[in-house]
Structures are given as structure tokens and as C-alpha cells.
Amino acid sequence: MGRGGARLSPEIIVDAAIRVAARGEPDGLTGRALGAELGADRSAVWRHFTDRDALLLAVGDRLLTMAAAAVPTGLPPRERLQALARSVVTVYTAHPYVGAAIAARTTRGPGEFAVIEMMLTALEEVGLRGEAVTRHQRMLADTILAYAGTLAGYAVLPDHVRAADERAWAGAYATLPADRYPAITRHLPDLARHGSDEVLTALLHALWLSVAASIHPGDPHA
């Protein structure tokens, strides 16, 4: 039983895990943290999930459900894919411990199914056919998940670690000898300027160029 005498269920536990994950605590989804959130003994969690990995995948799939649900309806296919990509990045970084942990995983649940269906449908609508559809779906999924996982992983680093990384541009990189690292020296002023949104926009643009180049010339969308 949970807080207020409510009977625990996988759904209630995942709801609580999402709340815990949104705090960005570095120790992540521990049984102790979940038990405290649920107002129940932490052992109760494991009566509904076989192990911590099963819980993690369930919570990760919920994040994908949330990302898909945040995409506005009625968007043209390109804008729909862009909105989905940004939504995944937003949701993963808002729940950073889980986002970093499941970015490379297959959740095998309804959230993942919804995201893949949305991607495939949009790519078909722009005129891709055959293996080009699945190839670009994988390109998009792998790129966005890797990027979202990287940002999420960075978000859960201790503050002093992040601060040291951010100081590196004005520290270690700024002191490199120009004769040995001429390219870094030339581009150093710009290396630290590109924010995550700017990088994501460039990634999506590059992916779309590949999509456009793969549309059959005779297709009305080409």
C-alpha cells in the first residue's frame, strides 16, 4: 500500500518514478527514493517489477509517451519530425538520470511504438519509399537519442564537474600551442559559442538534406 492507503500498481509506481526523475538527483531511481515518494516500503516496488532494469525501461517508455504526446497535431511531416525530435530532447533532459540511462536502450513499450510509428509515417508522407524509410528513421532516432542522452548525462554531473568542463575553453584549450594545434587556435572563439538548440537545429537540417536527396524524383513530394 502507498501513501493514503492507495494500492500500488505499476502505473502508480511509474508515476512516482517520473516525479523522482524530474528532480535530477544523481543517485537516480533508487528503491529508497521511490519508497519515500510513494509513502511505502521500498520492497513494495519490486513486487511489481522483476528488477531495477525493468522499472527503468518502463519509466523510459513513459518518457517517450510524453514526448510523442507533446507533438502538436496537424503539423506537416517535416515540422512533425522536428517537433518530435525537440520533444524527446526536452523530456530526456527534464528527467536526466533516466534520459541518460535509457538513451541507448529499446524500451519495447507503447511509447517507443508511438514514436517509431510517427517517424515512419512522416517519412512516408514526404515521399520516401522502401528501405529509405527505415534507414532515415534509424538515422533520426539514433541521432536524436544520442544527443538527448548526452545532454541528459551532462545534466546529472555534479556542479563542480560541469563548471570545470565549461572553464576548459578559457583554460586548457586557450593555452594550446598554435603551431601544434592551428585549427583549434583559429576556431577557439567559436567552439564554445554554439548552444545545444543551435546544434540540434543543425543536426535536424543535415538529416533533412539526406531525406530530400533520397526522395524519388518522380514522387509528387520531390
N, C-alpha and C positions, 0 to 999 in steps of 0.2 A: 504494500500500500504506500502511496505517496502522500505529499502534503495535503492536509484537509481530508484525509481518508480516501482519496481517489485511488482507484485500482490502476496499477501501472500497466502499460501496453507498449509495444514497440513504437507506436506513433507518439505517445506521450514522452517516451524516453528520447526519441529523436528531436522532438520539440525542445526539450530541455538541453540537449546537446548543442543545438543550434544557438541557443542563448549563451551557453558557456563559450562556444567557439567564437562568438561575436566579441567577446572581451579581449581576445588576442593574448591570452595568458600563455607563457612559454611552455608550461607543463602539459598543456593540451587537455584532451578528453580523458582525464583520469576517473576511475571509479569513485574516488573520494569527492571530486568536484561535482560529478553528476549526482551522487547521493545527496550532497548538500543542496544542490539546485532542486532536486525532486522532493527533498524532505523525507528521504527513505534510506534504509541501509544500502550501502553501495553494492552489496552482494545481490540485491534485487535486480540490478541492471543485467546481470549475467544469467538470470533465469529467462530472459527474452532474447539474448544474443549469444551465440555459441562462444565468441571470443571478442577481443577488442577490435580485431580486423573487420569482423562482420559489422560491428557497430560503426566503425569508421566509414565503411563502404555505404552503409545506409545513410549516414549523415552527408557524405559526399554526394550521393544521389539526390538528396533533398536540395543541396545547393544547386545542382543542375536543374531541378524542377523550378526553383526560384528564379534562376537565370532565364529559362525559357518563358516563364510566366511574365517576366518584366518586358518582353519584346512587344511593342505596340502592334496591334492588329492592323491589317490593311496596308502594310508597307510593301513597296516594290521589292523584288528579290535581293538586289544588291544592298539596299538600305536595311532589309531584314537581316541579312548576314552580318552587316556591320553592327547593327543594334545587338544582335545575339553575342557577337564577339565581345563587345564592350560590357555587356551584361555579365558574361562569365568572368571577365577580369574584375569587375566591380564586386561581384558576390564572393569570389575567392579571396580577394584582398580584405573584404569586410569580415571574413571568417578565416584569418590567415593560417592558423595552425592546421586546420582541416584542408584548406586550399592547397597548402604546400605538400601535405601528406598524400592527397589523392590525385594530384595533377597527372601523375603517370599511371594511374590505375583505371581499370574498367569496372564501373560500378554495377553493371548488369541489372539496372533497375529502370523504372518508368521515366525518371528524369533524364537519364542518358538516352533512352529510346526517343524521347521527345526532342532532344537537341539534335540527334542524328537525323531524325525524320525531317526536322525543319531545314537542316543544311541540305540534305539530298533534294528535297522538293524545290528549294530556291535555286539550286544549281541546274536542275532540270528546266525550270521556268526560264532561265536566261539562255537556254539553248544547248547546254552540254548534253552529250549522249554517251551511252556505253561506259567503258572504263574511265573516261574522262570525268564522269560524275563522281565516282568513288575516289579517284585519285585526288581530285581537288577537295573533296570532303575531308580526306585524311590530312592533306596539306593544311587546310584551315584549322581542323581540330587540333592537330599536333602543335601547330604554331601558337595558337591561342592558349592552349592548356600549358605549354611550356612557359609562355610569357606570364600567364596568370600565376603559375606555380612559383616562378622566380620572384615576382613581386610579393607574393604571399610569404615565401620563405624569408625574404628580406624584412618584411614587416614584423616577424616574430624574433628577429635578432635583438639582443639586449641593446639598450640605447647607446651605451658606450661603444659597442662594436659598430653600429651604424654610423655613429659620429666619426669614428676613426676611418671608416671607408670613405665617407664624404670628404674628409680632410685630405685624402690621398692625392687629389688633383692639384691642390696647392702645396702639397708636401713632397711625397716620393716622386710623383710624375714631374713636378716643376723643377726638380733638381737633376733630372736625367741629362747626360751629356748630349748636346745637339749633334755632335759628329757621329755618335753611335746610334742615336735614335732620331734621325732627322724628320721622319714623318710624324712621330709623336710630338716633337717640338713645334712643327708647323701647325698642327691641328689642336694643340693643347687648349687654346682658348675656347674651342667649340666642344671639346669632348665632354665636358661636364654640364653643358647647357641644355642638352636635349632631355626634356621631361618625358615621363612614361606615356602620357597621352600622345605626344608628338611621335614617339617611337611606334606606338600602336597604330596610329594613323598611317605611318609609312609602311608598316607590315601589311596592313589590310589593302593598301593601294598596290603593293607589289603582288599580293596574291590575286587581286582582281585583274591585273595585267595578264597573268597566266591564264585566268579563266577566259578573258576576252580573246586571247590568242588561240584558245582551244575550241572555240565555237565554230561549228561547221559553216563554211562560207555561204551555203545555200539556205541556212536557217533564217527565218524572218527576224530573229533577235540579233543577228550578227551585225 
